[in-house]
């Protein structure tokens, strides 16, 4: 195999060491023969470093500009979302506060209406009780006045008729009246006493005189009673009218209060429902706002760190470029470049060549060993970092390789620290997001299960209510049919009993007629035929007693018929009683069953309404929880690019990096002895 050397500084590691040395010698000869001085070479290297640094600084600026634009756009978007959520939260809190205040006000007004209803009902009850008492007193007083007027009228009648025996009784009745004034009572007492003395020694004129005074008094008393009764009736009519007007007013007040109360109860329920809905929206909005705030806070911190790092890197890069420029100016000045060209061109070239040769001739076994070690580890770990380092180690001087490996180790350690910090943040966010998603998923599943259960229960209650209503309709129809059948049956039984009674009476009459006739016919006689010599046509030889003998079967048959009609009447009456009892029992059972079914249907409708309201609330909860779950899933999608979709896992990358660092440190130790 032929091996060649070239001007390229890269050395083929497959070339034997002797051949490498030969190539190095040739390269050194080429360098000695070249017109480029070491100072000019340094100036060229500085210029190359400046160009590379400027290019990397520009690329870094472009890269950071994109990142900064992402930060600004995302933070602005989240800020707008947070501001909108804050406004919505303020609006919802105001709605909740308004609904709460309105519900409290309505509750107070409902309580006021309830108090008004209770007060009006109590006032109506008191007025009714007072009215009943007043009416009772009126009836009693009216009765007293009526009895008094009647008693006075009867007394006047007997006094005017001058019936002494009756007058004392009637006057005594007047004397016992409750409405009689004291003065009239005294006058009557005096009259009754005087009349008793007069009766013992009667004097007609004196009696007439005294009775005339009593009659006048009684007539005045009668007029007084009549006037007072008229006044009493007028007062009663006035009180009754006042009571009726008061009751009418109270009834109108009660109706209006109940109407207002019912309307406010419904309005309060709507307000409470609106409050519950707003509270659900508020919780959901707060959750979304908190999630956005956390994301914005974390992103802002990341952007701030990146901005600080970018500024520091840009500052260092500028300082580095300034230092390179300054160094280039110094090297290019006459003090360095001019003196080198004048005094040290050959010596420097020779020294440089010898140094170059020494860098590869001094202990080449270690350099080859390091290069081979890095290549083997790169193939084993499939590490591009170690592979690139091996190539550089084969191409560059040992001192430069050491520096490169040291810088690479520091850089990889920094990357490891940054990735560990990011990994910790990702793990915390992913764990929090997973817990949130699992919690909300469980809640969604639970709410969906509850909704399915409620929907099934509502459907079942609806079906049961429909079934009960159909049964109630059938029961009502059956009761109506039973009543109709019972009415017809009752009429038929009544007709049958009536016909049986009439038939029995008719048969009894027919039997009576026949029995009377045959009894009479049995006692009848006939002319006997006397003997004669003349031929006489044959006539009756025995008395005719009727067809009693033949009629025995007819009478017996009629008695059997009468017995059959009697049995028909008894059986029909018994059947009527049994049918009546059966009908009443059926109707009573049907009424109880109907009442039970009606109550059950009302209960199921009420329960269905309650379940429907509960279903609405649960569906609202499900919507809120589903939104929270969607927000958590959306946040997971945002985390994936940085935390999940990174190729190899963090553990694999960490292990790879640790192996690479270990191998680099091993290579560095191997070079320490060179």
MOWO-V901159 format. One record per residue. RES is the residue in three letters. SS is DSSP state (2 for helix, 1 for strand, 0 for the rest). NEAR is the number of other ideal C-beta (glycine too) atoms within 8 Angstrom. Layout:
BEGIN
RES|SS|NEAR / RES|SS|NEAR
END
This chain:
BEGIN
UNK|0|2 / UNK|0|3 / UNK|0|8 / UNK|0|4 / UNK|0|7 / UNK|0|4 / UNK|0|4 / UNK|0|4 / UNK|0|5 / UNK|0|7 / UNK|0|9 / UNK|0|6 / UNK|0|9 / UNK|0|3 / UNK|0|9 / UNK|0|6 / UNK|2|8 / UNK|2|6 / UNK|2|9 / UNK|2|12 / UNK|2|11 / UNK|2|9 / UNK|2|11 / UNK|2|12 / UNK|2|9 / UNK|2|9 / UNK|2|11 / UNK|2|12 / UNK|2|8 / UNK|2|9 / UNK|2|11 / UNK|2|9 / UNK|2|5 / UNK|0|6 / UNK|0|3 / UNK|0|5 / UNK|0|11 / UNK|2|9 / UNK|2|12 / UNK|2|9 / UNK|2|9 / UNK|2|9 / UNK|2|12 / UNK|2|8 / UNK|2|8 / UNK|2|12 / UNK|2|9 / UNK|2|8 / UNK|2|9 / UNK|2|12 / UNK|2|8 / UNK|2|8 / UNK|2|12 / UNK|2|9 / UNK|2|8 / UNK|2|9 / UNK|2|12 / UNK|2|8 / UNK|2|8 / UNK|2|12 / UNK|2|9 / UNK|2|8 / UNK|2|8 / UNK|2|10 / UNK|2|8 / UNK|2|8 / UNK|2|10 / UNK|2|10 / UNK|2|8 / UNK|2|8 / UNK|2|12 / UNK|2|8 / UNK|2|8 / UNK|2|10 / UNK|2|12 / UNK|2|8 / UNK|2|8 / UNK|2|13 / UNK|2|9 / UNK|2|8 / UNK|2|11 / UNK|2|12 / UNK|2|8 / UNK|2|8 / UNK|2|13 / UNK|2|9 / UNK|2|8 / UNK|2|10 / UNK|2|12 / UNK|2|8 / UNK|2|8 / UNK|2|13 / UNK|2|9 / UNK|2|8 / UNK|2|11 / UNK|2|12 / UNK|2|8 / UNK|2|8 / UNK|2|13 / UNK|2|9 / UNK|2|8 / UNK|2|10 / UNK|2|12 / UNK|2|8 / UNK|2|8 / UNK|2|13 / UNK|2|9 / UNK|2|8 / UNK|2|10 / UNK|2|12 / UNK|2|8 / UNK|2|8 / UNK|2|13 / UNK|2|9 / UNK|2|8 / UNK|2|10 / UNK|2|12 / UNK|2|8 / UNK|2|8 / UNK|2|12 / UNK|2|9 / UNK|2|8 / UNK|2|9 / UNK|2|13 / UNK|2|8 / UNK|2|8 / UNK|2|12 / UNK|2|10 / UNK|2|8 / UNK|2|8 / UNK|2|11 / UNK|2|8 / UNK|2|8 / UNK|2|10 / UNK|2|10 / UNK|2|8 / UNK|2|8 / UNK|2|11 / UNK|2|8 / UNK|2|8 / UNK|2|9 / UNK|2|12 / UNK|2|8 / UNK|2|11 / UNK|2|13 / UNK|2|9 / UNK|2|9 / UNK|2|14 / UNK|2|12 / UNK|2|8 / UNK|2|12 / UNK|2|13 / UNK|2|9 / UNK|2|10 / UNK|2|14 / UNK|2|12 / UNK|2|9 / UNK|2|11 / UNK|2|14 / UNK|2|7 / UNK|0|6 / UNK|0|8 / UNK|0|7 / UNK|2|9 / UNK|2|6 / UNK|2|8 / UNK|2|14 / UNK|2|10 / UNK|2|8 / UNK|2|14 / UNK|2|14 / UNK|2|9 / UNK|2|11 / UNK|2|15 / UNK|2|11 / UNK|0|6 / UNK|0|11 / UNK|0|5 / UNK|0|8 / UNK|0|13 / UNK|0|6 / UNK|2|6 / UNK|2|6 / UNK|2|10 / UNK|2|10 / UNK|2|8 / UNK|2|11 / UNK|2|13 / UNK|2|9 / UNK|2|8 / UNK|2|13 / UNK|2|12 / UNK|2|8 / UNK|2|9 / UNK|2|13 / UNK|2|8 / UNK|2|8 / UNK|2|12 / UNK|2|7 / UNK|2|6 / UNK|0|5 / UNK|0|7 / UNK|0|7 / UNK|2|6 / UNK|2|6 / UNK|2|8 / UNK|2|12 / UNK|2|9 / UNK|2|8 / UNK|2|12 / UNK|2|12 / UNK|2|8 / UNK|2|10 / UNK|2|13 / UNK|2|11 / UNK|2|8 / UNK|2|10 / UNK|2|13 / UNK|2|9 / UNK|2|8 / UNK|2|13 / UNK|2|12 / UNK|2|8 / UNK|2|8 / UNK|2|13 / UNK|2|9 / UNK|2|8 / UNK|2|10 / UNK|2|12 / UNK|2|8 / UNK|2|8 / UNK|2|12 / UNK|2|9 / UNK|2|8 / UNK|2|8 / UNK|2|12 / UNK|2|8 / UNK|2|8 / UNK|2|11 / UNK|2|10 / UNK|2|8 / UNK|2|8 / UNK|2|11 / UNK|2|8 / UNK|2|8 / UNK|2|10 / UNK|2|11 / UNK|2|8 / UNK|2|8 / UNK|2|12 / UNK|2|9 / UNK|2|8 / UNK|2|10 / UNK|2|12 / UNK|2|8 / UNK|2|8 / UNK|2|12 / UNK|2|10 / UNK|2|8 / UNK|2|10 / UNK|2|12 / UNK|2|8 / UNK|2|8 / UNK|2|12 / UNK|2|10 / UNK|2|8 / UNK|2|9 / UNK|2|13 / UNK|2|8 / UNK|2|8 / UNK|2|12 / UNK|2|10 / UNK|2|8 / UNK|2|10 / UNK|2|13 / UNK|2|10 / UNK|2|9 / UNK|2|12 / UNK|2|10 / UNK|2|12 / UNK|2|11 / UNK|2|12 / UNK|2|9 / UNK|2|11 / UNK|2|12 / UNK|2|10 / UNK|2|10 / UNK|2|13 / UNK|2|13 / UNK|2|8 / UNK|2|11 / UNK|2|12 / UNK|2|10 / UNK|2|8 / UNK|2|11 / UNK|2|13 / UNK|2|8 / UNK|2|10 / UNK|2|12 / UNK|2|10 / UNK|2|8 / UNK|2|8 / UNK|2|12 / UNK|2|8 / UNK|2|8 / UNK|2|11 / UNK|2|9 / UNK|2|8 / UNK|2|8 / UNK|2|10 / UNK|2|8 / UNK|2|8 / UNK|2|9 / UNK|2|11 / UNK|2|8 / UNK|2|8 / UNK|2|12 / UNK|2|9 / UNK|2|8 / UNK|2|9 / UNK|2|12 / UNK|2|8 / UNK|2|8 / UNK|2|12 / UNK|2|9 / UNK|2|8 / UNK|2|9 / UNK|2|12 / UNK|2|8 / UNK|2|9 / UNK|2|12 / UNK|2|8 / UNK|0|9 / UNK|2|6 / UNK|2|6 / UNK|2|11 / UNK|2|12 / UNK|2|9 / UNK|2|10 / UNK|2|13 / UNK|2|8 / UNK|2|6 / UNK|2|5 / UNK|0|8 / UNK|2|9 / UNK|2|6 / UNK|2|7 / UNK|2|12 / UNK|2|12 / UNK|2|9 / UNK|2|8 / UNK|2|10 / UNK|2|11 / UNK|2|9 / UNK|2|8 / UNK|2|13 / UNK|2|11 / UNK|2|8 / UNK|2|10 / UNK|2|12 / UNK|2|8 / UNK|0|8 / UNK|0|7 / UNK|2|11 / UNK|2|7 / UNK|2|11 / UNK|2|14 / UNK|2|10 / UNK|2|9 / UNK|2|13 / UNK|2|12 / UNK|2|9 / UNK|2|12 / UNK|2|15 / UNK|2|12 / UNK|2|8 / UNK|2|13 / UNK|2|15 / UNK|2|8 / UNK|2|6 / UNK|2|11 / UNK|0|6 / UNK|0|12 / UNK|2|7 / UNK|2|10 / UNK|2|15 / UNK|2|12 / UNK|2|8 / UNK|2|15 / UNK|2|12 / UNK|2|9 / UNK|2|11 / UNK|2|15 / UNK|2|10 / UNK|2|8 / UNK|0|9 / UNK|0|8 / UNK|2|10 / UNK|2|7 / UNK|2|9 / UNK|2|14 / UNK|2|11 / UNK|2|8 / UNK|2|12 / UNK|2|14 / UNK|2|9 / UNK|2|8 / UNK|2|11 / UNK|2|12 / UNK|2|8 / UNK|2|8 / UNK|2|13 / UNK|2|9 / UNK|2|8 / UNK|2|9 / UNK|2|11 / UNK|2|8 / UNK|2|8 / UNK|2|11 / UNK|2|9 / UNK|2|8 / UNK|2|10 / UNK|2|9 / UNK|2|8 / UNK|2|9 / UNK|2|11 / UNK|2|8 / UNK|2|8 / UNK|2|11 / UNK|2|12 / UNK|2|8 / UNK|2|8 / UNK|2|12 / UNK|2|8 / UNK|2|8 / UNK|2|10 / UNK|2|12 / UNK|2|8 / UNK|2|8 / UNK|2|13 / UNK|2|9 / UNK|2|8 / UNK|2|9 / UNK|2|12 / UNK|2|8 / UNK|2|8 / UNK|2|12 / UNK|2|9 / UNK|2|8 / UNK|2|9 / UNK|2|12 / UNK|2|8 / UNK|2|8 / UNK|2|12 / UNK|2|9 / UNK|2|8 / UNK|2|9 / UNK|2|12 / UNK|2|8 / UNK|2|8 / UNK|2|13 / UNK|2|9 / UNK|2|8 / UNK|2|9 / UNK|2|12 / UNK|2|8 / UNK|2|8 / UNK|2|12 / UNK|2|9 / UNK|2|8 / UNK|2|9 / UNK|2|12 / UNK|2|8 / UNK|2|8 / UNK|2|12 / UNK|2|9 / UNK|2|8 / UNK|2|9 / UNK|2|11 / UNK|2|8 / UNK|2|8 / UNK|2|12 / UNK|2|9 / UNK|2|8 / UNK|2|8 / UNK|2|11 / UNK|2|8 / UNK|2|8 / UNK|2|10 / UNK|2|11 / UNK|2|8 / UNK|2|8 / UNK|2|13 / UNK|2|9 / UNK|2|8 / UNK|2|11 / UNK|2|12 / UNK|2|8 / UNK|2|8 / UNK|2|13 / UNK|2|10 / UNK|2|8 / UNK|2|11 / UNK|2|12 / UNK|2|8 / UNK|2|8 / UNK|2|12 / UNK|2|9 / UNK|2|8 / UNK|2|9 / UNK|2|12 / UNK|2|8 / UNK|2|8 / UNK|2|12 / UNK|2|9 / UNK|2|8 / UNK|2|9 / UNK|2|12 / UNK|2|8 / UNK|2|8 / UNK|2|11 / UNK|2|9 / UNK|0|5 / UNK|0|9 / UNK|0|3 / UNK|0|8 / UNK|0|5 / UNK|0|5 / UNK|0|9 / UNK|0|4 / UNK|0|3 / UNK|0|5 / UNK|0|2 / UNK|0|4 / UNK|0|3 / UNK|0|7 / UNK|0|4 / UNK|0|5 / UNK|0|7 / UNK|0|8 / UNK|0|6 / UNK|0|5 / UNK|0|7 / UNK|0|8 / UNK|0|8 / UNK|0|9 / UNK|0|5 / UNK|2|10 / UNK|2|5 / UNK|2|7 / UNK|2|11 / UNK|2|8 / UNK|2|7 / UNK|2|9 / UNK|2|11 / UNK|2|8 / UNK|2|8 / UNK|2|12 / UNK|2|9 / UNK|2|8 / UNK|2|10 / UNK|2|13 / UNK|2|8 / UNK|2|8 / UNK|2|13 / UNK|2|10 / UNK|2|8 / UNK|2|10 / UNK|2|13 / UNK|2|8 / UNK|2|8 / UNK|2|12 / UNK|2|10 / UNK|2|8 / UNK|2|9 / UNK|2|13 / UNK|2|8 / UNK|2|8 / UNK|2|12 / UNK|2|10 / UNK|2|8 / UNK|2|8 / UNK|2|10 / UNK|2|8 / UNK|2|8 / UNK|2|9 / UNK|2|11 / UNK|2|8 / UNK|2|8 / UNK|2|12 / UNK|2|8 / UNK|2|8 / UNK|2|9 / UNK|2|12 / UNK|2|8 / UNK|2|8 / UNK|2|12 / UNK|2|9 / UNK|2|8 / UNK|2|9 / UNK|2|12 / UNK|2|8 / UNK|2|8 / UNK|2|12 / UNK|2|10 / UNK|2|8 / UNK|2|9 / UNK|2|12 / UNK|2|8 / UNK|2|8 / UNK|2|12 / UNK|2|9 / UNK|2|8 / UNK|2|9 / UNK|2|12 / UNK|2|8 / UNK|2|9 / UNK|2|12 / UNK|2|9 / UNK|2|11 / UNK|2|10 / UNK|2|12 / UNK|2|9 / UNK|2|12 / UNK|2|12 / UNK|2|10 / UNK|2|10 / UNK|2|13 / UNK|2|12 / UNK|2|8 / UNK|2|11 / UNK|2|13 / UNK|2|9 / UNK|2|8 / UNK|2|11 / UNK|2|11 / UNK|2|7 / UNK|2|8 / UNK|2|13 / UNK|2|9 / UNK|2|7 / UNK|2|7 / UNK|2|10 / UNK|0|7 / UNK|0|5 / UNK|0|8 / UNK|0|4 / UNK|0|6 / UNK|0|5 / UNK|2|8 / UNK|2|6 / UNK|2|8 / UNK|2|12 / UNK|2|11 / UNK|2|8 / UNK|2|11 / UNK|2|11 / UNK|2|8 / UNK|2|11 / UNK|2|14 / UNK|2|12 / UNK|2|8 / UNK|2|14 / UNK|2|14 / UNK|2|9 / UNK|2|9 / UNK|2|14 / UNK|2|12 / UNK|2|7 / UNK|2|12 / UNK|2|14 / UNK|2|7 / UNK|0|6 / UNK|0|9
END
